[in-house]
Amino acid sequence: MFTWASAQNNTQNAPWPNKAVRIIVGFPGGSSPDLTARTLAEPLSKALGQPVIVENRVGAGGNIAADLVAKATDNHTLGLMINGNLTIAKLLNPKVPYDPLKDFKPVSLVGVSPLVLMAPQNAPGADGPAFLAAARQAGDGWSYGSPGVGTVGHIGMELFKAQTGIKPVHVPYPGYAQVANAMIGGQLHLSMLPPALATAQVKGGRLRAIGVTSSGRSPLAPDLPSMAEVGVANFNLEIWNAVAAPKSMPAPVVARLSTLISEIARSPEVRQKLFQQGWQVVGSSPEGLSNRIQSDAVLLGRIIKSLAISSQ
């Protein structure tokens, strides 16, 4: 059984780590990636017997931090990144100075979460299929919001449009909270929101949930129907966060980190904290994260290329 004490004993005599380990986060304090990194940092520090410091390097949707991780050569730097940084960053902007598919060693997929297809409280249709029928009939007379061009909320909705035949026009906003407020105010007809924000709006009677963007129901929002229940087969879209290392990180170190981080994430206490932050814990192997990076890059990259989406 995994324990912090046994993990610390197993690593104390190893040549690595011999100084503090950094986890670089590309988003501000209090953001979801920051909270995840700080949730992992303390138990990881105990396991390694060295300080684990979370460093926020904000900008460019997390790409500044990702580039710092990619170029780190001290073997003590990691990144806690969102899926866009590790999959489609360079497709959206060729000027991004790192290659997400070549410049990192995957460590562990930490947590996943579907989005929730949302609509105003007075949206037409008694259920999900009826709402989609109304959306198809509206054509480009409807609009949808996202937290910006190139985000999963944007590309995911374009993927949804392609699969369902609806044609709402994209309107970007600074963040998910502003998208929700615009729907409440009647400026938008639909959007995809994170489960925590979505369920809060539903409970408050301000917005209506159509369904989660996964093929099955999500533990994060168990009362909401899946896309299959709404009538959209084979649709599965999730946001996720993960730990990655520079390509220069030695393979044995990556393997050790992956084991520790995945077991820490799956431990009852940390799992509960991450669940409260809106994440369903995975705690994968490097191979598991690599497979997810590859599959999402293909899925989202197809939409980016077909619509010539650019974040420049």
Secondary structure as GFF3:
##gff-version 3
##sequence-region A 1 312
A	DSSP	alpha_helix	4	12	.	.	.	ID=ss1
A	DSSP	beta_strand	21	25	.	.	.	ID=ss2
A	DSSP	alpha_helix	32	48	.	.	.	ID=ss3
A	DSSP	beta_strand	52	56	.	.	.	ID=ss4
A	DSSP	three_ten_helix	60	62	.	.	.	ID=ss5
A	DSSP	alpha_helix	63	71	.	.	.	ID=ss6
A	DSSP	beta_strand	77	82	.	.	.	ID=ss7
A	DSSP	alpha_helix	83	87	.	.	.	ID=ss8
A	DSSP	alpha_helix	89	92	.	.	.	ID=ss9
A	DSSP	beta_strand	104	114	.	.	.	ID=ss10
A	DSSP	beta_strand	116	120	.	.	.	ID=ss11
A	DSSP	alpha_helix	128	138	.	.	.	ID=ss12
A	DSSP	three_ten_helix	139	141	.	.	.	ID=ss13
A	DSSP	beta_strand	143	146	.	.	.	ID=ss14
A	DSSP	alpha_helix	152	164	.	.	.	ID=ss15
A	DSSP	beta_strand	169	172	.	.	.	ID=ss16
A	DSSP	alpha_helix	176	184	.	.	.	ID=ss17
A	DSSP	beta_strand	190	193	.	.	.	ID=ss18
A	DSSP	alpha_helix	195	203	.	.	.	ID=ss19
A	DSSP	beta_strand	207	212	.	.	.	ID=ss20
A	DSSP	alpha_helix	227	230	.	.	.	ID=ss21
A	DSSP	beta_strand	238	246	.	.	.	ID=ss22
A	DSSP	alpha_helix	251	266	.	.	.	ID=ss23
A	DSSP	alpha_helix	268	276	.	.	.	ID=ss24
A	DSSP	beta_strand	280	281	.	.	.	ID=ss25
A	DSSP	alpha_helix	286	307	.	.	.	ID=ss26
###
